[in-house]
Amino acid sequence: MTVRTTRLRKSDAKLTLLALAWWIAGSVVALAASEARLPIIQNVGVIPVQWEGSASAIPNKDTIEQGFPTAVRSTHRFRVLGDELVAGLWQTERGRSDLRDQYEAQAFMGLTVNQREGVLTLTARLMDPALKTELLETETVTTGWLTDASPQQITDKLESLTYRIINRLPVDVAVTSVQGQFLTLSGGTEQNIAIGDHVDVVRSNIKSLHPANGTWLEFQTKPLGTAQVVDTKSTTSVARITKQTYDNAIEVSDGARISAIASRVKFARLAANSGLKDAGRQDTVIVSPLYVPGAAPIARSVGNKLAEENETTPDPEQTNAVNADYPNTESKPSASPNSAVKPNENQVNIDESSPNLWDDISKEAGGHRLIDYASLSAGPLLWRVSGVGIAGAASKFPLLLMNNIGANVSRTLIFKIKNDFGAKLLAGSTAKGRFSGYEGSTRIYWEEDLPVVIGGIVKGWRGGGVGHIKGLSVTGESFGGGDWVSGGGFIGLLGTLPASLLGDRYDWSAEFTLIPLTIGRVGLAGKWQQIQSAFGYHATLDTTQYRPPQMLAWGAGIDIGNEEQSLRNDLRAKFRIYDIHVIAKYRF
């Protein structure tokens, strides 16, 4: 009995441990889901319509295949990649990797049509780059309806399905960059965003997942502050932060809600006519009236912008204010047909106490981090000096592959003006003796994105001024070194190499520097010779792993330099430098 009782207790213990393990695993999964940040979705690809069951024989297939990509584009919520490009790459893992790395696809939209017993089920999906379904919505129609429906009716059905799934997202656009008091948003004029619009910035986490299919079910949003749009382009806009819940609360990948966003306005109009219910949390949506040619213009206020359009007076039922749990959002009534619009009425109210240009510049200048990134470099630096009336000297290749170590920090001063500081120490041997030296450098420059990305690789440029202070001491040679200060300017390109080329995504930069000014002295045969004139250049190429902020990235680079110095007594010194280095870079 004792042995049997012991075995039962061991069995009970195993079951208890197993149950505990399952409970812990479930808790970890639930916790991970609740803490997962909603990803930025700015660029999407539309997968060709997939047919299942006996759907191959249904009527109006062409209308559905053409209508779904059109419906996705009509939302104007995302940048949509070319359909032919996506159709040729989405089916393989390598192809999807190319879409992600080269074309920055952050999600896919897909439609599956399944027919069984005369009933068609239309399933729209929002998927991640690995084709994992994140959101899912369905619509059911009969084969008879599809046979008799006009192309416009089918298009409307696809639009309502597409708007339902997209409007389940708790935010309208994402914050793609933060520069002091200014935000860049992943939406612009195509999304109906205009200068003056107010933006509610929130942080959205995925609160729970669907127990059956693992799709996003509920979201949790945390208010971070407000901003006002100050500049717009077709698919991006810039907003100035007007309030934050705490210092530096707003970060990249946070979300923003805009009441006039095109996708929600159109969905609200569809909902008023067909009884659709938005599955996601909504802000107040003011539906603009439909355009009717020949109608008298009506001034209307959407958010904080004034628009004058040829529109008819809206049906009150179509001015759909969808309930929201954002207490600071106010519903603004549309223009009444009986109210006379007076000149200068309904104009944008400008807060006279708002910051002026100097305030904006002051806040911008003080709103950046102390350091954007810091890097360390090390490797072999080879130099050679020769010339007229000079006995040549050169460094020897180091046995340990390193004879110098350097550090560099970079920060943003204001807007797109940046500043670098660098320092380097070097020590090694020559054919007859040894050398040691130092170098300090500073740069101030403008960095800008290119208006057109070249091949998905070249994305921006930078250019500005550079200054150096150098010292070199050499023993055992007739060339004894020197001390000099030099200055010039540089221009460069930067971009990203896709993972398909090197197995990992790499950032790169290439720069060319001209140095027309040098002041200092050079030691020759125990005497100092003053530098009377000089001219030189440097060509630099660096590449480092692409890593998000607060992660260490590794890379390598090469610097090739050449400088000629004219000295007294018709002496000329020619310097050549070859610097090969590995890089450790940390982005703050």
LINHU-V840902 format. One record per pair of residues at least 24 apart in sequence whose C-alpha atoms are under 8 Angstrom apart, sorted by the first residue. I is the first residue (numbers start at 1). GAP is how many residues later the second one is. If there is no record, write none. Layout:
# LINHU-V840902
i,gap
I,GAP
I,GAP
This chain:
# LINHU-V840902
i,gap
30,178
33,173
33,174
33,175
33,176
34,171
34,172
34,173
34,174
35,170
35,171
35,172
36,169
36,170
36,171
37,166
37,167
37,168
37,169
38,166
38,167
38,168
38,215
39,214
40,66
40,134
40,136
40,213
41,37
41,65
41,66
41,133
42,35
42,36
42,37
42,63
42,64
42,131
42,132
42,144
43,35
43,36
43,37
43,38
43,61
43,62
43,63
43,64
44,34
44,35
44,36
44,37
44,61
44,62
44,63
44,64
44,65
45,35
45,36
45,37
45,38
45,41
45,60
45,62
45,63
45,64
46,26
46,34
46,35
46,37
46,40
46,62
46,63
46,64
47,36
47,39
47,40
47,43
47,61
47,62
47,63
47,64
48,35
48,39
48,62
48,63
49,61
49,62
49,63
49,64
50,60
50,61
50,62
50,63
51,61
51,62
51,63
52,60
52,61
52,62
52,63
53,61
53,62
53,63
54,60
54,61
54,62
55,58
55,59
55,60
55,61
55,65
58,85
59,84
59,87
59,88
60,86
60,87
63,88
63,91
63,92
64,90
64,91
64,94
67,87
67,88
67,91
68,43
68,87
68,90
68,91
68,94
71,84
71,87
71,88
71,91
72,37
72,87
72,90
74,85
75,88
75,187
75,188
76,114
76,115
76,186
76,187
77,95
77,96
77,110
77,114
77,185
77,186
78,109
79,156
81,24
93,37
96,33
96,34
97,32
97,402
97,403
98,400
98,401
98,402
100,29
101,397
101,398
101,399
101,404
102,354
102,355
102,396
103,353
105,24
118,24
118,25
118,26
119,24
124,37
124,38
124,41
125,40
126,39
133,81
133,82
134,80
134,81
134,82
135,30
135,80
135,81
136,29
136,79
137,24
137,27
137,28
160,107
160,110
163,100
163,101
163,104
164,103
164,113
164,114
164,115
165,114
167,96
167,97
167,111
167,112
167,113
168,110
168,111
168,112
168,113
169,111
169,112
170,34
170,49
170,51
170,110
170,111
170,112
171,31
171,33
171,84
171,85
171,86
172,83
172,84
172,85
172,86
172,89
173,82
173,83
173,84
174,78
174,79
174,80
174,81
174,82
175,76
175,77
175,78
175,79
175,80
175,81
176,76
176,77
177,74
177,75
178,72
178,73
178,74
179,185
179,188
179,189
179,236
180,183
180,184
180,185
180,186
180,187
180,188
181,59
181,60
181,179
181,182
181,183
181,186
182,56
182,57
182,58
182,59
182,182
183,55
183,56
183,57
183,58
184,52
184,53
184,54
184,55
185,51
185,52
185,53
185,54
185,71
186,49
186,50
186,51
187,47
187,48
187,49
187,50
188,44
188,45
188,46
188,47
188,48
188,49
189,43
189,44
189,45
189,46
189,47
190,44
190,45
190,72
191,44
191,70
191,71
191,72
192,68
192,69
192,70
193,39
193,44
193,65
193,67
193,68
193,69
194,35
194,37
194,38
194,111
195,33
195,34
195,35
195,36
195,37
195,110
196,32
196,33
196,34
196,107
196,108
196,109
197,31
197,32
197,61
197,106
197,107
197,108
198,28
198,29
198,30
198,31
198,60
198,105
198,106
199,27
199,28
199,29
199,30
199,40
199,57
199,58
199,59
200,24
200,25
200,26
200,27
200,56
200,57
200,58
201,24
201,25
201,26
201,49
201,53
201,54
201,55
201,56
202,52
202,53
202,54
202,55
203,51
203,52
204,50
204,51
224,25
224,26
225,24
225,25
257,26
258,25
259,24
259,25
259,26
259,27
259,44
260,25
260,26
260,42
260,43
268,50
268,51
268,52
268,54
269,49
269,50
269,51
272,45
272,46
272,48
273,45
281,42
281,43
281,44
282,40
282,41
282,42
282,43
283,39
283,40
283,41
283,42
283,43
283,46
284,37
284,38
284,39
284,40
284,45
284,46
284,47
285,34
285,35
285,36
285,37
285,46
286,33
286,34
286,35
286,45
286,46
286,47
286,48
287,31
287,32
287,33
288,26
288,31
288,46
289,24
289,25
289,26
290,24
298,37
298,43
299,36
299,42
299,47
300,34
300,35
300,46
301,31
301,33
301,45
302,30
303,29
304,44
304,45
305,42
305,43
306,40
306,41
306,42
313,24
361,53
364,50
364,51
365,48
365,49
365,50
368,43
368,44
368,45
368,46
369,42
369,43
370,41
371,38
371,39
371,40
371,41
371,217
372,37
372,38
372,39
372,40
372,215
372,216
373,36
373,37
373,38
373,212
373,213
373,214
373,215
374,33
374,34
374,35
374,36
374,211
374,212
374,213
375,32
375,33
375,34
375,208
375,209
375,210
375,211
376,29
376,30
376,31
376,32
376,207
376,208
376,209
377,28
377,29
377,30
377,204
377,205
377,206
377,207
378,24
378,25
378,26
378,27
378,28
378,203
378,204
378,205
379,24
379,25
379,26
379,200
379,201
379,202
379,203
380,24
380,199
380,200
380,201
381,196
381,197
381,198
381,199
382,195
382,196
382,197
383,192
383,193
383,194
383,195
384,191
384,192
384,193
385,188
385,189
385,190
385,191
386,187
386,188
386,189
387,184
387,185
387,186
387,187
388,182
388,183
388,184
388,185
389,182
389,183
390,89
390,134
390,181
390,182
390,183
391,87
391,88
392,87
393,37
393,38
393,84
393,85
393,86
394,36
394,37
395,33
395,34
395,35
395,36
395,40
396,32
396,33
396,34
396,35
398,30
398,31
403,24
403,25
416,30
416,31
416,32
417,27
417,28
417,29
417,30
418,26
418,27
418,28
418,29
419,24
419,25
419,26
420,24
432,43
432,44
432,45
433,41
433,42
433,43
433,44
434,40
434,41
434,42
435,37
435,38
435,39
435,40
436,36
436,37
436,38
437,33
437,34
437,35
437,36
438,32
438,33
438,34
439,29
439,30
439,31
439,32
440,28
440,29
440,30
441,25
441,26
441,27
441,28
442,24
442,25
442,26
443,24
456,40
457,38
457,39
457,40
457,41
458,35
458,36
458,37
458,38
459,34
459,35
459,36
459,37
460,33
460,34
460,35
461,30
461,31
461,32
461,33
462,29
462,30
462,31
462,32
463,26
463,27
463,28
463,29
464,25
464,26
464,27
465,24
465,25
466,24
478,46
478,47
478,48
479,44
479,45
479,46
480,42
480,43
480,44
480,45
480,46
481,41
481,42
481,43
482,38
482,39
482,40
482,41
483,37
483,38
483,39
484,34
484,35
484,36
484,37
485,33
485,34
485,35
486,29
486,30
486,31
486,32
486,33
487,28
487,29
487,30
487,31
488,25
488,26
488,27
488,28
488,29
489,24
489,25
489,26
490,24
496,50
504,41
504,42
505,40
505,41
506,37
506,38
506,39
506,40
507,36
507,37
507,38
507,39
508,33
508,34
508,35
508,36
509,32
509,33
509,34
510,29
510,30
510,31
510,32
511,28
511,29
511,30
512,25
512,26
512,27
512,28
513,24
513,25
513,26
514,24
529,38
529,39
530,37
530,38
531,34
531,35
531,36
531,37
532,33
532,34
532,35
532,36
533,32
533,33
533,34
534,29
534,30
534,31
534,32
535,28
535,29
535,30
536,25
536,26
536,27
536,28
537,24
537,25
537,26
538,24
544,39
544,41
548,39
549,37
549,38
549,39
550,36
550,37
550,38
551,35
551,36
552,32
552,33
552,34
552,35
553,31
553,32
553,33
554,28
554,29
554,30
554,31
555,27
555,28
555,29
555,30
556,24
556,25
556,26
556,27
557,24
557,25
557,26
